Amino acid sequence: MTEDIKTTDRSSDAVHIAHHLASSDNFQTLFQEGMSLVEETALYLDGDGREEAKKLPRPASLAYATESMRLTTRLMQLASWLLLQRAVNEGEMSREQAGSDKNKVRLDKLSSAMGGPAWDDLPESLRNLVERSTRLQERVVHLDKMLYRAEEAAPQEEANNDNPVASQINQLHAAFGKIG
């Protein structure tokens, strides 16, 4: 019986830590970084990026167009997630409402052709923006999993209170996602 309480408490602690992280100064830094990257990307694509794209050979020009669209889509999805989370942090929206709305935001499906055949022919500025946006995406996906998937796994863990191993496996899935 005592072991069951400890297991449930650890799961609860993991969820509370994620909520604390999402409402901390670290989140504010992540939010500012994301919004700044959106602004920087827009300025680049409307300015220097256009000029650089005009000078590219045809295959690289096509890769530029593709990567700039992927980059813009990725950043808009990330900005949507960050704005939802900020609304929760500021009490403008409940966590449940954000959880429902965030299902419209696609964080996992945003790819890039980094390392593809024309990647090295792209302007360094664009490659840098793509790489930075991908790192930001990884951080947001990790936080999203900690916040929302840990909550989804908590009821399942409570059902496995009589099995400490299953409970530990569920905690690992909540923290790192299912592997394989």
N, C-alpha and C positions, 0 to 999 in steps of 0.2 A: 504494500500500500504506500509506503513512504517513497519507494522508487517511482511509482506512478506520479506522485505529486511533483517530484523533482523534474521528471521528463516534461510534464505539462508546463511547469514554470520556465524551463529553458526555452521552450517554443514561444511562450508568451514574451520572454525577455528578448528573443530574436526579433519578434514583430515590433516591440516597443523601441528597440535600438534603431530599426529601420525608420520608424516614424520620427524618432528624434533626429536622425541623420537628414531626413527629408525636410525637416523644418529648421535646420541649423544654418549657421553661417556658411557651411560647406555647400548647402543647396543654393544659397544666394550667390555664391561664387560660380557654381555650375550654371545657374540661370543667366548670370551676367555674361559668362563665357559663351553660352549658346546664343544669346541675343546679339552679342557683339559679332560672333561669327556669321550670323545671318546678315547683319548690316554690312560687314566687310565683304562678304560674298556678293551681295547685290551691287555694291559699288564697283567691285572688280568686274563682274560680268557685264555691267552697263558701260564700263569705261575701258580700262587697259585690256581687259579680256577680249573685248570686241576687236581691238586693234591687233592683239596677238593672234586671234583666230583667223583674221584675214590673211596673215602671212604663212599659215600652215599649208603643207601639201594636202591633197584630197583625203587620203586615209586618216591622217592626223586631224583634219578638219571634221570629219565624221565622228571620230573618237571624241573630239572636243565637244561637239554638240551633244553626244550621248552622255558624256560625263558631267557636263554642266546641267543637263536635265536631271540626272540622278542626284547630283549634289543639291540642287534646288529642292527636289522632292524630299530628300533625306532631311535637310534643314527645316523644311516646313513641318514635317512630322515631328521632329525633335522639339521645335518651338511649340507646337500644339501640346505635346506632353508636358513640357516645362511650364507652360501657361496654366494647364489644368492643375498641376501640382502646386503652383504658386497660389491659385485660387483656393485650394484646400488649406494651405498654410495660413492664408489670410482670413479664413472662415467664410469665404464667399460661396463655398461649395462643400458639400459633405464628401467624405472619403468614398462612400458608396456611390454617390452620383459621379464622382470623378472616375471611379472604377468602371462604371457603365459607359461613360463617355470615352474613356481612354481605349475602349475596345475598337473604336473607329480609327485610332492612331496605329499605324503599322511601323513598328520599330525593327522587327526581325527580318523583314523582307527587302530591306534596302541594300542593294549590292553595289559593287564597283568593279571595274575591270583593271584594278591596280595590278600591274605586272603583265597586262595583256600586250598584244603585239604593237600597238601604237602608243602605249603608256609613256614610254621614254621620249616620244616625239611631242608630247603635250607640254605646254608652257609650265615652267616650274611653279609659278604662282597658282595655277589651277591644281596641279598635283598636291601642292602644300595644303590648299583648302580642302581637297578631297580627303587627304590623310587626317587632317585635324577633325573634320566632320565625322569620320569613321571612328576615331578615338572617342569623341564626344558621344557618339551613338553607343559604343560599348559601355561607357560609364552610365548612360541613361538606362540602357537595357538591364544592367546589373542592379541599379537602384529600383527599377520597376519590378524586377523579380523579387527583390527583398521585400518591397512594400506590398505588392498585390498577390504574388504567388505564395508567399509565406502565409498570408491570411487565408488563402484558399486551402492550403494544406493543414492549417490548424484544426479544423473539425475532423479531418481524417486521422490526425495524430491522436485526438481525444478518443476516437474509436479504437485505437491500438494501444491504449494505456496498459493493457494486460501483457503486451509484447514489447519490452524495451528495445529490442533490436529493430523491429519495424518502426518504432517511434524515431530512433536515431536515423534510419534510412530516410524517413519522411523529412526530417530536419535537414539532411544533406540535400535532398531534392529541392526543398524550399530555398536553400541558400545558393545552390549552384545549378539548379535545373536538372532535368533527367539527362543522363549521358547515354548516348547510343541509340 
